[in-house]
Amino acid sequence: MSLYPSLMLLAFLMLSCGGPMALTEAERAKLDPDLQTLLTEGTGPETRYDVTIRPDGTREYGVIVRTTEAEQLRAAGIRVQSVLGDVVTVRVTLDELRTVARLPAVRAVQNGGKNTLHN
């Protein structure tokens, strides 16, 4: 396994973390409308998102990422829950969501939503 891709990813992440928190238009386009709203407003209706609270009190959201390189997510510190082909489920904070959108291998990010029973 070559060290070069890992070094490139590290350099990319360092540069993206040092810049402003705003996403570029191309990065923002990777996010579905619900996630764009979430980043703009900082929160949303609990019924719209799969939200949990981490032990440190930080909110995290369940999202679906389209990528063929789940290892890029892991290398960026993203908690990967499952991988099935190019569909990866993750749990992220708002800052981590921005990181995911900035990754070159990520094609799209969708709100995981909240499952409820309908009787």
Secondary structure as UniProt FT lines:
FT   HELIX           4..18
FT   HELIX           25..29
FT   HELIX           33..41
FT   TURN            46..48
FT   STRAND          51..53
FT   TURN            55..56
FT   STRAND          59..67
FT   HELIX           70..75
FT   TURN            76..77
FT   STRAND          79..84
FT   TURN            85..86
FT   STRAND          87..92
FT   HELIX           94..102
FT   TURN            104..105
FT   STRAND          106..111
//
